[in-house]
Amino acid sequence: MGGIDHERLLAHVDVGVFVVDVSRTVIYANEAMARLLATTREKLDGSRIDVDVGIVCENGSALPRGDLPMNVALRTGQSSRDVLGFSRSDGVLVWGLLTVSVDGEGDARRAICTLTEVGRIREAHPERAVHAALERSNARVRSLLDAMPAVLYEYELTDDGADRVRHVVGPARQIFGIEPEALMNGSEGLWSRIHPDDVTPVREAIARSAMTMTVVEHELRLFSDDFGGYRWLRLRGRPARQEQSLVWTGVALDITASRALEEQLRVAQRREAMAELAAGVAHNFNNMLAAIMPNLELALEEVAEETRPLLEDARYAAESAADLVRRLVALTRGTANAGVSTELVTITRRVAQLCRQTFDRAITIDVLEPPPRADVVGGESDHEQAILNLLLNARDALQGREGARIVLTIERLTERPGMVTVCVSDNGAGMDEATRRRLGEPFFTTKSPGRGTGLGLAMVFGTIRDLGGEVHCDSQVGVGTTFTLTIPSAPVPQGSAVPAPDAMGTATGRVLVVEDEALVRSTIARALRRENFQLVEAVDGQDALDRLEREVDTFDAVVLDLSLPHVPGRNVLAWIRARRPELPVVVLSGNIDLAALDPAPDATLAKPEGVADLARVLSSLISRLP
């Protein structure tokens, strides 16, 4: 640029341009460069930028003259790009992208430089200005990190096997439950906080990363004092060699909440699978009971008096089995009986007395001063089973303990009108936080194989929540456990007249019974014939439709199972409603949600209990026909 041939062009660009010769002297500077440095071109010409202008690097420290990009370029002949700070005479620090390229050889070598401004800091002392800017930047970063469930860390592993957390930034206290300084006081405290099952996998992951020099990614559980249990962390770190050690720089993200959501989804999926299994079991089991219970009723009418107690016991066992199936289906579907009420004090005393007779006599069971009466929503079997399950768990927690005691209390909550609590407390082994968080999960049990299914507490949680109540557990290892059931109260029943059998109607008629199980079908037919009904039997849905097509007008009622092969019972019901809507249809099923049927039948009865009422319901419906 000796003759300044490009003067006119360079005078109109916004980028600062200057040229330095081998003596480090400025031989050219355009107007933009003079404006950036708040000086004139005349003052720049012949000046030494490395002497007259203070230049700092990105961390705010002064850049040595020998390291200035233009000097390095003149010395080595290599181009460069750097972000540097240039301090002006008016106290403003100009940050700019400096590019340097070299032209010429020997004494004719020149450094051609461009400076593009990227920011300014107004401060009389450049070093302090940069320091203040960096502090503000660091404060913003710390603020962002503190708002995130994550910490940045440096973990060092020396060549002789020693390791330590070298640096931590972020909400370490909230995540780890200890101060960051405690994490950096050697590795023993850190490793002792990692869940025992995770220690070996973490060490192996670190060893693989060290061997391959690849990023380590791993999930582990770390005990937090504040949390009172283990938090889940996801670690990600990149290794780098530093003298005689490897240092991983990375982030530890708290994923406890997401893990909890994953666990809830897993439990929900398991519950859904359990519901499918329970529905199939309930259908088959109820079909068997639907044959057993009516036949027992018929047998009780005819047997000798000395034989009746045997059949009465069999009937009671069958009814208990039917109730167990109902509760299992209710657990999987969330259909506890909220439409009835139960007197809780009587139920609690009854269950407590049963357990006194069957538990180890060394266990004391007390019911402490209950109110005279406490009516709550839900059926007797709902609450009987819930309290019994809690007492059984308390018994197991008391094994081998001296002074074993279970205390039951019932109380109306003054602070929550309309709610009643029943508490079951023991002085047994107690539970840790990790166990408490899993309570109510189907199939989760702390008992040894063969001693527990993990369904007892799941039924308690499911039943009480479906009734609009709550289940709370307070427990301390070595001290004991208290389960509190909070249940909505119900008005005291005033009593109602039970209609006499004749009030249901005495009409009979021709009935189509649609049932694929031969044993159930024959039982229904036998019971209805005893009541003078005429029976036509269909073995599946297609058989039912064929008979209805031929003689629909000859039937006075239809008894229909919904779970049928070939043609579903719902389709048969829809056909009847379309062709002869006034024809009474009684749905009798073992595991279908009868309340959700569309189109709706005239009556719904659940197997096996409904078989006994079938004749009276049919009589009532037929008597209403025109």
Secondary structure by P-SEA (a helix, b strand, c coil): cccccaaaaaacccbbbbbbccccccccccaaaaaaacccccccccccccccbbbbccccccccccccaaaaaaaccccbbbbbbbbccccbbbbbbbbbbbccccccbbbbbbbbbccccccccaaaaaaaaaaaaaaaaaaaaaacccccbbbbbccccccccccccccccccccccccccccccaaaaaaccccaaaaaaaaaaaaaaccccccbbbbbbbccccbbbbbbbbbbbbbcccbbbbbbccccaaaaaaaaaaaaaaaaaaaaaaaaaaaaaaaaaaaaacaaaaaaaaacccccaaaaaaaaaaaaaaaaaaaaaaaaaaccccccccccaaaaaaaaaaaaaaacccccbbbbbccccccccccccaaaaaaaaaaaaaaaaaaaccccccbbbbbbbcccccccbbbbbbbbccccccaaaaaacccccccccccccccccaaaaaaaaaaaacbbbbbbbbcccbbbbbbbbbbbcccccccccccccccccccbbbbbcccaaaaaaaaaaaaaabbbbbbbccaaaaaaaaacccccccccccccccccccaaaaaaaaaacccccbbbbbbcccccccccccccccccccccccaaaaaaaaaaaacc
